[in-house]
C-alpha cells in the first residue's frame, strides 16, 4: 500500500470517528437537555398536564421514540403496548390472568391511556367514556333512564379495566356489586313479596339503562308482563325447575333432547343459566350479550380464538354457526361440516379439495368436510388449517407422498 493510500485510509477512519462522535453527542443532547430539539417542532404544551408520563417528565423522549427512523407509527421503538410492557413488566404478567379485556390482547394501551400526559391518575384519558364507546359501539351513550355511573362515564365503577376473575370484568358478583351502593333497607319496600332474600338483580334490572323506570329491562317475559309473578311462582315459591319452563316452551325441550343436547344440569333449572326469567334487553331474554353468555361455559374455546395467530373473521354470535339448544350434528353445528360453512361460503364444496358424502376420510371413514382440515375457531397455520398446509396436513391422508 502506497503512502498516499495509507494517508487516505487514516483520513477516512478519522472522519468516521468525528461523524460518530457528533451523532453520539447529538443523541446524548436529546436525552440530557429536556429534549429541546424535540420541542423545536413539537408544542411543549401538548406534553404538560396534571399527570405526566415519567419519561416525558424527565425529557427522555428517546426512551420510547427513535429520533431518526422506525418501522412503527410515531417513530416508536416497539409496537404499541409491547413498548409499554418493556417497562411495565409486572403488568405484562398480571394483566393476562383470568378474563382479559380485549385491548390488552391487542396491545392497545393507548386506547384508554394517554402516552404523554393526562388530567387523570394513571394517565387515563380524560374522554375515557368515548374510548369505551369506540369498541362497544352497540351501547348508547345514554338511555331514557340511565344508571348514574354509566351517565357519568365511570365505567370502572363496576368493571375492572384490564382483567378480572369474573365475566364482564366485574370485580365481584353482580349482587354484591349492586349492594355496594344500594342498601338492603332501601330495597325491601320496592320488592315487597319477593320470595326469599333479594338476589339476582340483573335478571330484572339493566346495569346501564333502560326505557323503563327503576332500570327495569326493556323486554319483559310474557307471563310476568301479562299476569305477574304468580304465573310461574304459585303460592310465592322461589326457584323453579325446568318443568315450569317447558309448559310454555315444549319445542325448546325437544331441541335439548336432540342427539347433541345443550341441557346443562348446572343448578336446578338449566334454562336460567342462559336466560333471565323476568326481563331482558332483547327478545331471547339472554342474561348478557350472546358471546358473554356462551363464555360462562365455553371460555377455553373463546380464549383459543382470541389467541390464535390465524382465526375466523369476527365471531360475535355463536349461534351464527351453532344451535343454542340442541342439534343432531357434532358440536350443535347448524348442519354438517359442509352445510354450516356454506351459510356464508356459498361456493364451498364446488372447488379445490373433494368433499362430501362420496369422499370418505381414509383415517376414520367419515365424510370429508371443511372441518376435517380447518378449525374455524383459529389455529397457528394459514387458512385456519389444523396442521401446516404445505405438507404435514396433506400427509395425514396422502401417505404415499
C-alpha positions as CSV (number, residue, x, y, z in Angstrom):
1,X,0.0,0.0,0.0
2,X,1.4,3.4,-1.0
3,X,1.9,6.2,1.4
4,X,-0.9,8.2,-0.2
5,X,-3.3,5.2,0.2
6,X,-2.3,5.0,3.8
7,X,-3.0,8.7,4.3
8,X,-6.4,8.4,2.7
9,X,-7.3,5.4,5.0
10,X,-6.3,7.4,8.1
11,X,-8.4,10.4,6.9
12,X,-11.4,8.1,6.3
13,X,-11.1,6.5,9.8
14,X,-10.7,9.9,11.4
15,X,-13.7,11.3,9.5
16,X,-15.9,8.4,10.6
17,X,-14.7,8.9,14.2
18,X,-15.6,12.6,14.0
19,X,-19.1,11.9,12.5
20,X,-19.8,9.2,15.0
21,X,-18.8,11.4,17.9
22,X,-21.1,14.2,16.6
23,X,-24.1,11.8,16.3
24,X,-23.5,10.4,19.8
25,X,-23.2,13.9,21.2
26,X,-26.5,14.8,19.4
27,X,-28.3,11.8,20.8
28,X,-26.9,12.4,24.3
29,X,-28.1,16.0,24.0
30,X,-31.6,14.8,23.2
31,X,-31.6,12.9,26.5
32,X,-29.8,15.5,28.6
33,X,-31.4,18.8,27.6
34,X,-35.1,18.1,28.2
35,X,-35.3,17.4,24.6
36,X,-35.2,21.0,23.4
37,X,-34.5,19.6,19.9
38,X,-37.9,17.8,20.0
39,X,-39.8,20.9,21.3
40,X,-38.4,23.0,18.5
41,X,-41.1,21.2,16.4
42,X,-43.5,19.7,18.9
43,X,-45.6,22.1,21.1
44,X,-44.4,21.6,24.6
45,X,-47.9,22.4,26.0
46,X,-49.2,19.2,24.4
47,X,-47.0,17.3,26.8
48,X,-48.0,19.0,30.1
49,X,-50.9,18.2,32.4
50,X,-51.6,17.2,36.0
51,X,-50.1,13.8,35.4
52,X,-47.1,13.4,33.2
53,X,-45.6,10.1,32.0
54,X,-42.2,9.7,33.7
55,X,-40.1,9.5,30.5
56,X,-41.7,12.7,29.3
57,X,-41.3,14.5,32.6
58,X,-37.5,13.6,32.6
59,X,-37.2,14.7,28.9
60,X,-36.3,11.2,27.8
61,X,-38.3,11.1,24.6
62,X,-35.7,8.7,23.1
63,X,-36.8,6.1,25.7
64,X,-39.9,5.4,23.6
65,X,-39.1,7.0,20.3
66,X,-36.3,6.6,17.8
67,X,-35.3,10.1,16.7
68,X,-34.3,9.0,13.2
69,X,-36.3,6.2,11.7
70,X,-38.7,3.4,12.8
71,X,-40.9,0.7,11.4
72,X,-43.7,1.7,13.8
73,X,-46.0,4.7,13.7
74,X,-44.9,7.7,15.7
75,X,-41.2,6.5,15.4
76,X,-41.9,4.1,18.3
77,X,-39.1,1.7,19.2
78,X,-41.6,-1.2,19.6
79,X,-45.2,-1.7,18.6
80,X,-47.9,-0.2,20.8
81,X,-48.4,-2.0,24.1
82,X,-45.3,-4.1,23.6
83,X,-43.4,-0.9,24.2
84,X,-45.4,-0.2,27.4
85,X,-44.7,-3.7,28.7
86,X,-41.0,-3.2,28.2
87,X,-41.1,-1.0,31.3
88,X,-44.3,-2.2,33.0
89,X,-43.1,-5.8,33.3
90,X,-45.2,-6.8,36.3
91,X,-48.4,-5.7,34.4
92,X,-47.3,-7.8,31.4
93,X,-47.9,-10.8,33.6
94,X,-50.7,-9.8,35.9
95,X,-52.9,-8.3,33.2
96,X,-53.2,-11.7,31.5
97,X,-54.6,-13.6,34.5
98,X,-58.3,-14.6,34.4
99,X,-60.6,-12.9,31.9
100,X,-58.7,-10.3,29.9
101,X,-60.1,-7.1,28.4
102,X,-59.8,-7.1,24.6
103,X,-57.5,-4.1,24.3
104,X,-54.9,-6.0,26.4
105,X,-54.9,-8.8,23.9
106,X,-54.3,-6.3,21.1
107,X,-51.6,-4.4,23.0
108,X,-53.7,-1.3,22.6
109,X,-52.9,0.5,25.9
110,X,-53.3,4.0,24.3
111,X,-56.9,3.3,23.5
112,X,-57.5,4.0,27.3
113,X,-54.3,5.7,28.4
114,X,-52.6,8.9,27.2
115,X,-49.0,8.2,26.4
116,X,-47.6,11.6,27.4
117,X,-49.8,13.5,29.9
118,X,-53.3,13.5,31.3
119,X,-55.5,15.2,33.8
120,X,-56.4,11.8,35.4
121,X,-54.5,9.4,37.6
122,X,-52.8,6.6,35.7
123,X,-52.7,8.7,32.6
124,X,-56.2,7.6,31.9
125,X,-57.7,9.6,29.0
126,X,-60.0,12.4,30.0
127,X,-62.5,11.2,27.5
128,X,-62.4,7.5,28.6
129,X,-66.1,7.0,28.1
130,X,-65.7,7.9,24.4
131,X,-62.8,5.4,24.3
132,X,-65.2,2.7,25.7
133,X,-67.8,3.5,23.0
134,X,-65.2,3.2,20.3
135,X,-65.2,-0.5,20.9
136,X,-68.7,-1.0,22.5
137,X,-70.4,0.5,19.5
138,X,-73.8,-1.1,20.2
139,X,-74.2,0.7,23.6
140,X,-76.0,4.1,23.5
141,X,-74.3,6.9,25.3
142,X,-77.4,7.4,27.4
143,X,-80.9,6.0,27.9
144,X,-84.3,7.4,28.9
145,X,-83.4,6.3,32.4
146,X,-79.6,5.9,32.8
147,X,-77.7,4.4,35.7
148,X,-75.7,7.4,37.2
149,X,-72.2,5.8,37.0
150,X,-72.8,5.0,33.3
151,X,-74.2,8.5,32.6
152,X,-71.1,10.0,34.3
153,X,-68.8,7.8,32.1
154,X,-67.5,6.0,35.2
155,X,-67.3,2.5,33.6
156,X,-64.7,1.4,36.2
157,X,-67.2,1.9,39.0
158,X,-68.5,-1.6,38.0
159,X,-65.9,-3.0,35.6
160,X,-62.2,-3.7,36.0
161,X,-60.4,-2.1,33.1
162,X,-57.7,-4.7,32.5
163,X,-58.7,-8.1,33.7
164,X,-60.9,-9.9,36.3
165,X,-61.7,-13.3,37.6
166,X,-65.4,-12.8,36.8
167,X,-67.4,-12.5,33.5
168,X,-67.9,-9.0,32.1
169,X,-64.8,-7.9,34.1
170,X,-66.8,-7.5,37.3
171,X,-64.7,-7.2,40.4
172,X,-67.3,-9.1,42.5
173,X,-70.5,-11.0,41.9
174,X,-73.2,-8.7,40.4
175,X,-75.5,-8.8,43.5
176,X,-72.6,-7.8,45.8
177,X,-71.6,-5.1,43.4
178,X,-75.1,-3.6,43.5
179,X,-75.2,-3.7,47.3
180,X,-72.0,-1.7,47.4
181,X,-74.2,1.3,46.6
182,X,-77.8,0.2,47.3
183,X,-78.7,-0.6,50.9
184,X,-81.0,-3.6,51.6
185,X,-83.1,-1.4,53.8
186,X,-83.9,0.8,50.8
187,X,-84.7,-2.1,48.6
188,X,-87.3,-4.0,50.7
189,X,-90.3,-1.8,50.0
190,X,-90.0,-1.7,46.2
191,X,-89.6,-5.5,46.3
192,X,-92.5,-6.4,48.6
193,X,-93.4,-10.1,48.2
194,X,-90.1,-11.1,46.7
195,X,-89.6,-14.8,47.7
196,X,-86.7,-15.3,50.0
197,X,-83.8,-12.8,50.2
198,X,-83.2,-10.3,47.4
199,X,-81.0,-11.7,44.7
200,X,-80.2,-11.9,41.0
201,X,-80.6,-8.2,40.5
202,X,-79.6,-8.3,36.8
203,X,-82.5,-10.7,36.0
204,X,-84.8,-7.6,36.1
205,X,-82.6,-4.5,36.1
206,X,-80.2,-3.3,33.5
207,X,-76.8,-2.1,34.9
208,X,-76.5,0.6,32.2
209,X,-80.0,2.0,31.5
210,X,-83.5,1.4,30.2
211,X,-86.6,2.9,28.7
212,X,-88.4,1.8,31.9
213,X,-88.3,3.4,35.4
214,X,-86.1,1.8,38.0
215,X,-83.9,0.5,35.2
216,X,-86.2,-2.5,34.6
217,X,-85.0,-4.1,31.4
218,X,-87.0,-3.2,28.2
219,X,-88.3,-6.7,27.2
220,X,-90.4,-8.4,29.8
221,X,-91.0,-12.2,30.0
222,X,-94.5,-12.6,28.7
223,X,-96.1,-14.3,31.7
224,X,-94.5,-11.8,34.0
225,X,-95.7,-8.8,31.9
226,X,-99.3,-10.0,31.5
227,X,-100.1,-11.8,34.7
228,X,-97.3,-11.1,37.2
229,X,-95.2,-13.3,39.4
230,X,-97.9,-15.8,40.3
231,X,-98.0,-17.2,36.7
232,X,-94.8,-19.1,37.4
233,X,-94.4,-18.6,41.2
234,X,-97.5,-20.1,42.5
235,X,-98.1,-19.5,46.3
236,X,-95.0,-17.3,46.5
237,X,-92.5,-20.1,45.7
238,X,-88.9,-19.1,44.8
239,X,-86.7,-21.0,42.4
240,X,-88.4,-23.2,39.8
241,X,-87.4,-26.3,37.8
242,X,-87.2,-26.7,34.1
243,X,-90.6,-28.4,34.2
244,X,-92.2,-25.0,34.6
245,X,-90.4,-23.6,31.5
246,X,-91.4,-26.5,29.3
247,X,-95.1,-25.8,29.9
248,X,-94.8,-22.8,27.6
249,X,-91.7,-23.9,25.6
250,X,-92.1,-27.6,24.7
251,X,-90.3,-27.1,21.4
252,X,-87.2,-26.0,23.2
253,X,-87.1,-29.0,25.4
254,X,-87.4,-31.2,22.3
255,X,-84.4,-29.5,20.8
256,X,-82.4,-30.1,24.1
257,X,-83.2,-33.8,23.8
258,X,-81.5,-34.0,20.3
259,X,-78.5,-36.2,19.7
260,X,-76.3,-33.4,20.9
261,X,-78.2,-31.6,23.6
262,X,-77.4,-28.4,25.5
263,X,-79.3,-29.4,28.6
264,X,-76.8,-28.4,31.2
265,X,-77.7,-29.6,34.7
266,X,-75.8,-26.8,36.4
267,X,-78.2,-25.6,39.1
268,X,-81.9,-26.6,39.4
269,X,-83.0,-25.0,36.2
270,X,-80.8,-25.2,33.1
271,X,-82.8,-22.6,31.3
272,X,-81.9,-19.8,33.6
273,X,-78.2,-20.5,33.2
274,X,-78.6,-18.5,29.9
275,X,-81.9,-16.7,30.1
276,X,-83.4,-14.3,32.5
277,X,-86.8,-15.5,33.7
278,X,-88.1,-11.9,34.2
279,X,-86.7,-9.4,31.8
280,X,-84.0,-8.8,29.2
281,X,-82.6,-6.4,26.6
282,X,-83.8,-8.4,23.6
283,X,-86.5,-11.0,22.8
284,X,-84.4,-14.0,23.8
285,X,-84.1,-12.7,27.3
286,X,-80.4,-13.6,27.4
287,X,-78.7,-12.7,30.7
288,X,-75.9,-10.8,28.8
289,X,-74.6,-10.4,25.3
290,X,-74.6,-13.7,23.5
291,X,-70.9,-14.3,23.5
292,X,-70.7,-13.5,27.2
293,X,-73.4,-16.0,28.0
294,X,-71.7,-18.7,26.0
295,X,-68.3,-17.9,27.6
296,X,-69.7,-18.9,31.0
297,X,-69.0,-22.5,30.0
298,X,-67.1,-22.2,26.8
299,X,-64.4,-19.7,27.7
300,X,-61.5,-22.0,26.6
301,X,-62.8,-22.1,23.1
302,X,-63.2,-18.3,23.0
303,X,-59.8,-17.7,24.5
304,X,-58.3,-20.1,21.9
305,X,-60.0,-18.0,19.2
306,X,-58.6,-14.7,20.7
307,X,-55.0,-16.1,21.0
308,X,-54.8,-17.9,17.6
309,X,-52.4,-16.5,15.0
310,X,-54.9,-17.2,12.2
311,X,-58.6,-17.1,13.0
312,X,-62.0,-16.8,11.5
313,X,-63.4,-13.4,10.9
314,X,-65.1,-11.7,13.9
315,X,-67.2,-14.3,15.9
316,X,-69.6,-12.2,17.9
317,X,-72.6,-14.5,17.8
318,X,-72.0,-18.2,18.4
319,X,-75.5,-19.0,17.1
320,X,-74.4,-18.0,13.6
321,X,-72.9,-21.5,13.4
322,X,-74.3,-23.4,16.4
323,X,-77.8,-24.2,17.5
324,X,-78.3,-22.9,21.1
325,X,-80.4,-25.7,22.5
326,X,-79.5,-28.9,20.6
327,X,-79.0,-30.5,17.3
328,X,-78.1,-33.7,15.6
329,X,-74.7,-32.7,14.2
330,X,-71.5,-32.6,16.2
331,X,-70.9,-29.5,18.4
332,X,-74.5,-28.4,17.8
333,X,-73.5,-27.2,14.4
334,X,-76.2,-25.9,12.0
335,X,-75.6,-28.8,9.6
336,X,-72.6,-31.0,9.0
337,X,-69.1,-29.6,8.4
338,X,-70.1,-28.5,4.9
339,X,-73.6,-27.1,5.3
340,X,-72.7,-24.9,8.2
341,X,-69.8,-23.3,6.3
342,X,-72.0,-22.9,3.2
343,X,-74.2,-20.5,5.2
344,X,-71.6,-17.8,4.4
345,X,-69.2,-19.5,1.9
346,X,-71.8,-20.2,-0.8
347,X,-69.2,-21.8,-3.2
348,X,-67.9,-24.1,-0.6
349,X,-67.6,-27.7,-1.9
350,X,-67.5,-26.7,-5.5
351,X,-63.8,-26.2,-5.8
352,X,-60.4,-27.4,-4.7
353,X,-60.2,-30.5,-2.5
354,X,-63.0,-33.1,-2.9
355,X,-65.5,-33.1,-0.1
356,X,-68.9,-34.6,0.6
357,X,-70.6,-38.0,1.3
358,X,-68.8,-39.7,-1.6
359,X,-65.3,-38.6,-0.2
360,X,-64.5,-40.6,3.0
361,X,-61.7,-39.6,5.3
362,X,-59.3,-42.6,4.9
363,X,-58.3,-42.3,8.6
364,X,-61.9,-42.5,10.0
365,X,-64.2,-43.4,7.2
366,X,-66.3,-40.4,7.9
367,X,-67.3,-37.8,5.3
368,X,-64.6,-35.4,4.3
369,X,-65.8,-31.8,5.2
370,X,-64.4,-28.4,5.7
371,X,-63.6,-29.0,9.4
372,X,-61.7,-32.2,8.5
373,X,-58.8,-29.8,7.6
374,X,-59.8,-26.5,9.1
375,X,-60.6,-25.3,12.6
376,X,-62.8,-22.2,12.3
377,X,-62.1,-21.1,15.8
378,X,-58.4,-20.5,14.9
379,X,-55.0,-22.2,14.6
380,X,-51.4,-21.3,14.2
381,X,-51.5,-22.0,10.4
382,X,-52.7,-20.1,7.4
383,X,-56.3,-20.5,6.3
384,X,-57.1,-22.0,9.8
385,X,-55.7,-25.4,8.8
386,X,-55.2,-27.8,11.7
387,X,-51.7,-28.6,10.7
388,X,-49.1,-26.9,8.4
389,X,-50.8,-26.9,5.0
390,X,-47.6,-27.1,3.0
391,X,-47.1,-30.8,3.5
392,X,-47.8,-32.1,7.0
393,X,-51.6,-31.7,6.7
394,X,-51.8,-33.4,3.4
395,X,-49.6,-36.3,4.6
396,X,-52.2,-37.2,7.1
397,X,-54.2,-38.9,4.3
398,X,-51.8,-38.9,1.3
399,X,-49.2,-41.1,2.9
400,X,-47.6,-42.1,-0.4
401,X,-46.1,-38.6,-0.9
